[in-house]
Amino acid sequence: MHSRTLWLLGAGLLTLAGAVFAAEAQGLADASAVGVNPNPVHLYRPTVAPLSAMALLGKEIFYDASLSSSGALSCGSCHSPDHAYGPPNDGPVMLGGANLSRQGARAVPSLTYLERQPNFSIGPDKGDDDNVIDLAQMAALGQQTARTTKTAGGTGGSANIVPQGGLFWDGRADTLQDQALFPLLDPNEMDGGSAEIVAAKLRRAPYVQRFVELFGAGVLRNQRLLIAEAMFAVARYQVEEVSFHPYTSKYDYWLEGKARLSESELRGLQVFNDPDKANCAGCHTSAPTRDGLPPLFTDHQYEALGAPRNAALANNGDPNYSDLGVCGPHRTDLPEQTQYCGMFLTPTLRNTATRHAFFHNGVFRSLEQLLDFYNFRDTNPDKVFPRAADGAVRKYDDLPQKYHVNVDVSDPPFDRHPGDKPAMTEQDEADIIAFLKTLTDGYKPEP
């Protein structure tokens, strides 16, 4: 591609990515700057400092495999630092339990970039509004409110009264310490057994003196306090350790004018941000915030996308079993809000190119499969879903029929119909994948 054409493409991308770094025309057509952001911004990253005593204790616990029944699994086993704190294996889920033979229920999410995750709520962020409205009231309001279409660069999605925030695929935990406790006690994961067993192990741990130094000897006699402080320490480790939120991808440095994107990466960013094509940025926001925080590539909201059922999961051998996300079975406080059945958290796309399992059930094993789903789900569903014995395509086969109405059919590219032209070409998909690879941390900027 001609160098000037490339520069113009880059300028257009900047406009699409947000007003905060909108392109200016003057004095930027320098052929030597091909692939460089002509309007760099300054990104504000978390302050780097030595780990506190609390965080150092949390680090010991994070990597302590003795807390599991197998003696072989720690937090760091499933959330590997060598894999962006995601799963190190190629399977759809991790194996746990006493013999490492029990499947986890869902694909392991990354623990990176959770420091800015809001608490679970329904509807737009109410900021400092003191009027407390509970989840059931907001859900009822949402049923009476028309949903607006989410498009890249638009604002409609921010007004939608849908679930947002929280941790896990279903948002059932609000804090990192609560999140840490679930897998510790889950029989399919670390299988810690009970609070009594976990507390006893903590009292025998080689780092037990750190508890005494931080909280006094009395903490060892108070089982509930001991576990609470242990989980808080794990949370502090995740907050303070810079590798959980480094913001060192090629795209971060490109935003700052310190890296060049290739032709394919630039085209991929354009298709990613194009509401008439992939429209990825409609949910996976690619622009920095107005106060200069790096983009997280998620709007923190929940969506029902109707991914195919994953036959590799043992639970799915039961035809009566369905993972309904926000309304159960792992989350238990919203089962009556059936309008949310099938909804799962929109994850960050940072470091997504390092993963081998995508979506909550890990049904897709590559970025190519993932993009084919977005491209063909509605125009050529036979390319995505299995067929029944009579030859009919079993669309949304992982959701009971009565919840198919919850599946998003309005946000592009999911607004197409059978026989329509797919939103993306084969080249578009390849370019988006090239761009997604620029979101992997650890890039070394040009000197």
N, C-alpha and C positions, 0 to 999 in steps of 0.2 A: 504494500500500500504506500502511496506517495506520502512523504513526510508531512506536507502541509495538511493533507487530508486527515492524517493521524492526529495532528494537533487540534484540528477543528472537532474531530470526534471526541478528544479529551475534554475540550471546552464544553461540548454539549453534555457530556457525562456529569460534569460538575454542576451544571444547571439542574439536571435531574436529581442529583444527590441532595440538593437542598440550598436554600438561599444563603445559609451561613458560609458557604464557599462558592457562591455563584461566580461564574467566569466573567472576567473583564477582557475586552478585546485588545486594548492598546498595548503595544510593545511586547507581545508575547509570542509572535510568530517566529520563533527562533528554531531553525531546523535542528540545531544541536540539542534541543530540549524535547525531542520526540519521546512520547511516553511519560513525560514528567508532568505532574500536576502544575498547571500554570498559575494557580492561585492557592498556594499552600496555606495551611492553617496551623496553629499551635494546639496540640492536644494536651490536656491535663491528665496525667496519670497518677495513680495512688503513690503517696510518698513511700520511699524505700528506707527502712530503718532496721537495725538489728532486732531479732525476735525477742519479745518480752519473756519473762520467766513463765508466764501463763501459756504463751504460744509454744515455748519449748516443751512444756509438759504435754500440750496437745499433740505435738509432733511425735513424742514417744508413744502416746496412745494410738495415734493414727496408723502407726506401723507395727502395732503389737498384735501379732497373730495368735498369741496365747489366749486372747479374749474370745476366740471362736471355739466351737466344740471340736473342730477338726485339728485345731492347733496350727492350721496352715493358711488361714485367711485373715487378713487385716483390712482396714479401710483401703489402704494403699494397694491391696491385691486387685480389687475391682476398679478402683479409681487410680490407675497407674500414672505416676508423674512422667513416665516415659511416653505416655499416650494421652497427653493433655488431660490427665486425671479422668480419663475414660477407660473402657475395658481394654485389656491387652490381648484378648483372644479374637478369633475370627467368627465365633458363633453368634447367634441372635441374642443369647443371654449368657450370664455366668452361672457356674455350678457351685453349689454350697452345701450346707448341712454337714453332719458328722463325718460322712464319707466322701464329700465333694461330688455327690451324685444327684443332688436335687437341683432342678432348674429354678433359677430366679423367675419371677412372674413377668418381668418386663426387661427390655433392653436397658443396659446401664447408662444413665445420663452422665455427662461430664460434670465435674465439680468446679470447673473454671467459670469465671465471670458471673458469680452469684452475689458479689458484694453490692450490686445495685438492684437486686431482685426485690420488687415490692411485696408486701404481704398479700395473701389471697383476699380477693374482694370480688364483688360483682358490680360491673358498671364503671364509669370513668372515675379517675382519682378525684376524691372530694377535697384534697388539700387540707386546709385548716377549718373546714366546715365542722362545727360542733354538733350538728344534728346527726345522731347515731341512727342508722337504718340497718337492721340485721340482714343476713344473707337471704332469708326467705322473703322479706319485704322487697329487696332489690330484685330478686328473681321474679316476683309477681309483677313488678313494674316492667321488667324486661319483656315479659310476655305480651304486654300491651303496647310495646314500642317497636316500630318497624326497624329492621336492621339495615344499616347503610353499607354500601359497597366499599371495600378497602382497596385502594389503588396506590401504587407507588407515588409518593409526593403529595397524596391527598390527606385530608384530615377526617374523613368520614368515620374511619375505624375507631378514632379516639372517643367518639360519642356513643359507641355501641354499648348496650347494657349486657355484657357477657362476662363470664369469669375471666379473671386476670391475676397474675402474681402467684406467690406461693412456690413451694419446692416439691420435687418429685413430678412425675408425669401428670398427677392429678391435683397438685397444690395442697396436699393434706398437711404439710408442715410449713410454718412461717419462719422458723429460725433454723440456723445451721445446727444448733445443738439438738433440737428436736429431730432434725433430719438424720443426724448421726446415730440416734438411738434406735430408729426403726430397723435398719439392716443388722445392727448388733443383736437384736432379739429375734429377727425373722428366722424361722426354722429352715427356710430355703436359702438363706444367705450365711451370715456368721453364726447363727444358731447359738447365741450366747446362753440360752436356756431360761434364765429368770434374773430378776434384779439381785436376788440373793447370791446367785452363782457369779454374776459379773462383779458385784461388790467384793466378794471373797477373793477373786482373782486380782482385783485392783490392790487389795491390801497386801498381796504377796508379790506384786510387781516390783521389778528392780528400781523403778522410779518412784516408789511409794513415799520416799523421804521428801520429794518435791511437793506432795500434797501437804505434808506436815509443815514444810517451810512456808507454803503459800496460805494455808487455811488454819493451821494449828492442829494439834494431835486429835482434837475432838472430832474432826471431819471423818476420821476412820471409824468412829463409833456410830455415825449417822449414815445409814445406808443410802437413804434418799439424797442427802446432801452430797455424799461422795460421788454418786453417779452423775448428779446434776453438774457438779464442778468439773468432772471428767469430760462430759459432753461440751460444756462451755469452753474448756481448754482446747478441745478439738476445733471448735468454731473459731476461737481466737487464732489458732494456727492457720486456718483457711483464710482468715481476714488479713493477717499480717504477712504471710509468706507470699512474696511477689510472684512466684511462679503460678499461683492460682489466678492471677489477673495481670499478665505481663504487658499486654498490648504491644507486642513486638512483631506483628505480622508485616508482610510486604505492603499490604494495603494501608496499614497505619502509617508507615514511612512514606508511602505515596501521598497520602493526605498531607503530610508535612513537607512534601517536596524533596524527600531524601531517597526516593526510589523511582524507577521507571517501570511502567507496565508494558508488556509486550502487546503486539497488535491483537492477538487472540484475547488476552486478559482485558484490554480496553473494550473490545467488542462484547465480551462477556458481561462486563459491568454495565454497558449500555442496555443489553437485553434484560439483565437482572432488574434494572430500574425502569424499563419500558412498560407502562401499564397496558399497552396493547399487545405485548408479547408475554414474557415470563411473569412479569409483575411480582417478582420475588420480594421486592422492597415494600410491597403493600403490607407484609407482615414482618419481614426481616429487614428492618430499617438500616440503611447503609450510610446515612449522613451523621456527622457528629451532632451532639446536642447544641443548643444555642449558647450554652456556657462552655463549650469546648471539650466536653467529655467524649471519648472515642465511641463510635457506634457499637452497639451490642448485637446487632443483627437479629433482634427479636423485639416484638412489641409487647411481650409478656402475656399476650392473650391466649385464649383457648379456641381450638377449632375442631370440628368433626370433618375429617377429610375422607373417611370411608376407605381406609387402606385395606388391602386384601388380608384374609385370615392366614396366619402362619402355621402351616401343618407341622412344623418342626417343634412347636411348643406342646408339651405333654398335656397341659390344661385344655388345649383345643381339641384333644381327642374326644372330649365329652361334647356332643353336639348341643347340649343345653348350657354350656359355659360361654359366657361372653364377658370380655373386659370392656366395661362401659366408661372407663375414665373417671370424670368428675362425679358421676352418680354411682360409682361402685365397681367392683366389690371392695377394693382396698380403702377407698374413702367411704365413710359411712354416714356423714351428716347431711348429704343432699340426695338421698335416693328418690325422693318424691319430685325432685326438679328434673323430670324426664326430658325436658327440652335441652338439657346438657348431656344427655347420654351419648357417648361416643366422642366427647370432646377431650382433647389432650393438649398439654402445654406446648406452645410454639417454642422450640429450643433455639438457642443461639446457633448461628452457622460458623462461628469462630472455631477453627480447628476441625471442621466437619470432614475435611479431606483425609484426616487421620483415622476415621472410624471405618468399621466394617459391618455395622448394624444400624439401620435407620428406621425411624418411626418407633412407637412405643413397643411394638411386638417384634421389632428387628426383622421384619419381613423382607426388606430390601437390603442387599449386600453390597451394593456399589452405588456411586453417584449416578452412573448411567441408568440403572434401574429406577432410581428415585426420580430423575428428570423425565423418564418415559412415563411414569405414573402421572406426573403433573400435565404432561403433554397429551397423553392419549386416554386419560380416565374417562372423558366424556365424548371425545370424537371417535375413538376406536377402543372401546372398553375390552374387546376381545384380546387386545395386546397386554392387558393388565390383570384381568380377573379370570378365574377358572370357568369351565363350562359344566353344567349339570348333565345328568345322564341323557336328557332329551336334547342336548346340544345348546340350550339357552345359556347365555353368559350370566354368571352369578355375581352381578355387580353389588358392591358393598357387602360381600359375603361374611364379613366379620362382625356385622351388626344385625340384630333382629330386625325384621321388616318394619316393625312399628316405629323404629328410630331412624329409618332412612330419611325421614323428613328433616332431621337435624343436620344432615350433611350439607356442607357449603356448596351451593350451586350458583352463587352470585359473584364472588370475587374472581376476576380474571386470573388464570385461564380456565377456571371451572365454570364459566358461563357459556361454554360451547355445547354443541349437540352432536349426536351421531351423524357422521357424514360431513360435518364442518371441517374446514382446513385447520389442522393443528396449529397452536400458537407459535411453536418453535420449529425451525428446520433442524436437520441433523447437525449442521454447522453451529447453529445457535446453542444447542445443547453442549457441544464440545467447547464452545467459547465460555459458557457459564461455568463449566467444570474448571476450565483454566483460571477463571476469576476466583472461584471458590478456593482454589489452592493457594491464592494469595492471602487467604485469611488464616493460614497456619503460622503460629508463633515461632519465634526463633530466627527470623530473617536478619541477616546482617546488612545494614544499609551501606550504600556506597560512601567511601571516605570523602 
